[in-house]
């Protein structure tokens, strides 16, 4: 799979620079959603660059450093638990994505958004379904977002040690549900995500 094929076609049509955008943390019961936007030098080869979900934590950490070193520009931003509750998770995801894109210099001519929804994106954008496995800049963004959010959840694990955030990063595992039942939710739990709990 050539991770540059889609981007090369778009650049050849006269549109550049392009940024890839992805998020981490739409599904968890706790913590913010994190988005990253990345402009890579066209054709940059980064060994092992792939969808962050397929990589080990150590590999993602190593790639994080390489991506931030070699990117032309990158932005990383959060939308808080309060914003998730206020705007719902999709609205909060777009908020985080717009914040990440706004940090880019130069401003992108087109943002490639992982997934099939871009209604809330303020920049010219195009959806790429499974983009984190098809597009180099989206794959890079997926790694920055995931590593940044995981690091944040490790900090939260020290503040709220009873929930085991360092293990599940806020996702709804059996152990996490058990901890919420025992201790009740904490300040970084998403109330609307806990409604399904019995």
N, C-alpha and C positions, 0 to 999 in steps of 0.2 A: 504493500500500500504506500503510494507516494503522498506523504503528508503535505507536500507543496502544490499538488496538482490544482486544487480549487483556487488557491491564492494566486498562482501563476496566471491562470485564465483571467481572473478579475483584473490583475495588474496589467496584463497584456491588452485589456479592453480600455486602458487609460485611467483606471481608478486606483489611486494610491495617495497616502499610505493607508494600509489596512490594519485594523487591530482585531485580535481575537478576544472574546469575552466569555467567561464561564463563572459559575458560582459553586460554592460548597456550603452545605448545611441547610438545604431546603427541608429535609425530612426530620431532623432531630427534635426531641422534646424540649431541649434546652440550648441556650446560647444564641448568638446572633447568626445571621446569614452573611457570608463573606463573598465578595465578587472581585475578580481581577480582570484587567484589560492589558493586553500586551501588543506592542508593535515590535516585530522581529526583523532583522535585516533579511531581505528576500533570499530564500534558498539556504539560509543558515542550517547546517546539520548539527543537531544535538543528539548524541548517541543515547538511545533508550527513551527518547521523548515519546510519550504515549499518554493515553487517557490515565489520569492520576489514580483511578480506581483499580487499575491493573498493576500498579507498581507497589513495591514494599515501601514502608515508611522511610527506611534508610535511603533508598533510591530517590524518593521524592525530595528528601532533604538535600541530597547531593545535586539534583537537577535544579532545585530552587536557586542555589548559588550560581549555577552556570547561566540560568535564564536571566537572573537579575543583572549579572555581569555583562551579558552579550546583547540584551534587548536594546533597541533604540530608545524605547521608553516603556514604562509600565506604571500601572496604578492599581492600588489594592484598597478596598473600602468595605466597611460593614454597614448593615442595617440592624438596629438594635431589637431586642425582644419587644420593647414598647412599640417600635415601628411595625414589627411583624403583627402585633395584636391590633394596631390601628389600621393598617392597610391590607392585611392578610399577607400570606407568605409570597404570593406572586408579586403583589405591589411592592413589598419590601425588597424582593429580589431585584426588581427593576431600579429601585432607589439606589441600592448598593452598586448595581452595574453602572448607572449614570454617574455616580460619584467616582467610580474607578476610571471611567472613560474621561471624565473632566480633568483628571490629573495628567493626562497624556500630553506630551509636547514633542513633536507637532500634533495638532488635532487630527484625528483620523478622517479620511474622506468617507470611509465605510467601516462600520463595526460588524464583525461576523459573530453572531450570537449563537451559543450552543443551545440546541433544542428547537421547539416549534412555535415559540411565542416571543414577539418583540414589540408588542403594542405599546409598552410603556417606555421604550428607549427613545431618548431625545435626539440622538445622532442618527444620520442615515444608516440603516442597518439591514442585515439580511440574516435570516435564520438558517442554520446548518444543523439538521438533525444528526445526532451522533457526531457532532463536530469535533469533540475531544478525541475521537479516533480517526478523523479524516483531515483535520486542518492543523498545521504546525502551531499557529499562533493561539488557537483555541486550546490545544493540548497544553501549551505553555501556561496559559491563563488558568487552566484547571489545576495545575500543579501549584501555582502561586496561591490560589484561593484555598486549596485544601491544606497546604502546609501552614498558611497563616492562621486559618481557623483552628487547626489541630493545636498549634502553639498556644493560642488563646485559651482553648479548653484545658490545656495542661496547667495554665495559670489558675483557671477557675477550680481545678481539682485540688489545688492547695488551699484555696479559700473555702471550698465546700467539700471537704475530704470524704464525707459520708456517702456521696453518690457514685464514686468510681469513675468520674469523668475522664480520667487519664486512660481508662480502658476503652470506653465506648464513645467518647467525644460527644456525649449528649443524645446519642441515638437510643431508640427504645428497645434495649435488650431486657432479658428476663431479670437480670440483676438490677438494672436501672429502675424498672417498674417496682421491684421489691423495695428498693431504697426509698422511692417516693411514697410507697404505702407506709413504710416505717417512720420516715422523718417528715413527710409532707413536702410540698414543693419549696424551692428556694427562689431567690430574686431573679435568677436567670432562666427559670423554667418558663415555657410558653403556655399560659393558661388555656388558650384555645386548643392546643395540642393535647392537653391532659383531659379534655372533656370525654374522650372515648374510654378513659380508664374506669374500671369497675372496682 
